[in-house]
Structure formats: C-alpha cells, structure tokens
Amino acid sequence: MGDDPAQRPQDRNDFDQRLAAARNRAGLDKPEPAAEAKSDGSNPFSLAMRLGAEMVAALVVAVAIGYGLDRLFHTAPWFMIGFVPIGAIAGFRNVVRAMGTTPKD
C-alpha cells in the first residue's frame, strides 16, 4: 500500500482497461435491460395484442364519429349504423396491413 511508482498505472488508459477487465470478471458489466427486452414484434402474444388493438381502435373511432354526428344532427342511430361498417372495414384493413409487415420465417 505504499507509494511505489512501479505499482501505479502508467496512464489513464491503462487504468481504464484494467478497471473494465475487473468489472467484467466480477460480472458487473451486464447489458442494459432495455437492450435485452427490445422486441421486433415477432412474439405471438404481442402480435395478437397489436392486431386486437388495431381492430378495437378503428371500431371505437367509428362509433364515436357516428355518435357525435347523430347528436349534432339529431338523427340517431343512422350515422352510427353507417359508421360501424366503415370502422369494421378500416379495422380489418389495418389488421391485414399489420400482418403483411411481420417477418417471414
């Protein structure tokens, strides 16, 4: 524990290299969890959740537009009846587009 110049690192780079090697041996340098959890969407559960969300979102938007127009023009339920099929078609279109972008095995 003395001040022996032979035991001191010669420069900062040498110290950094030895520190990195010691941390690696001790198992302290692990990849970040975000890098491990990164997903390309190929997980079947995540794909099913995405497709379900696409369909539900399109229908909710269509029903909201239909309901709003019905309230605005006092024509209940005609705009809602008209917009539900439009929302379903948009939802199916989004699902087909999402399925087309999945990686092929």
N, C-alpha and C positions, 0 to 999 in steps of 0.2 A: 504494500500500500504506500510505498514511498513515491518520491518524485523522480523515479528512474526514467530518464529520457528514452531508453530503449523500449520501455513498455507503452509509451504513449503512441497513439496513431500518428502517422506521418502527415496526413492531411484529412480534411473533412470527408472526401470521397471514400477513403479507406474506412473511416468510422461508419459512414452510411452503409457501405457494403457489408461490414461485419454485423451491424445492427439488423439489417434486413435478413441476413442469414440466420442470426439468432432468433429473430421473431418467427421466421419460417420453421425452424426446428422446434420451437416451442408451440407451434400451432396457433399463433396469434394472428397471423395474416390469413384470413379466410375471405372468400369472395363475398361481396355485398349481397344481402338477401334479395334486393331488387333485381340483381342480375340473374339470380337463380330462378326467381319467380316469373321472369319475363316469359310470356307465352305468345305463340304465333296464332292462337285461336284454334289449334288442331285438337284440343281436348273436347271429347264428345259432349260433356256436360256444358262447357262454356258455349259451344256451338248451339246446343239446344236452347240455352237461356237467351242467346242473342236472337235466334230465329223467333222465339216466342215473344220477346220484347219488340221486335220489328212488327209483328202482326198486331199485337195489342196496341202499340203506339199509333199505328195507322187507323185502327178502328176508333180509338179514343178521340183522335183529332177529327175524324169524320163525324162522329156523333156530336162532338162539341160544336162543330161548324153548323151541322143540321139543327141542333137545338137552338143555337144563337139566332140563326136565320128565322126559325119558327117563332121565336119570341119577338124578333124585330118586326116581322110581317104579320103576326097573329095567324099563322097558317098551320098550326100543329095538327098532325105529325108529318106533314108532307115533305118538308125539306129533310127531316131526319130519315124518313123512309128512302128518300133519294140519295142521301149521302152515305148511308150504311153500305150499300153495294159498292159505291165508289171507294170507300175506306177498305173494304174487304179486297177489292181488286188491287188497290195500292199496297196493301199488306202482303198479298201473295206475290206481287211484283218485287217487293223488297226482299222477300224470302228467297225467291228464285235468284235474284242478283247476289244475295249473300252466299247462297250455296255455290254459285259459279265461281266465287273467289277463294274457295277452300283449296288447300294444297292437295295435289293428286298423289296417291301412294304408288 
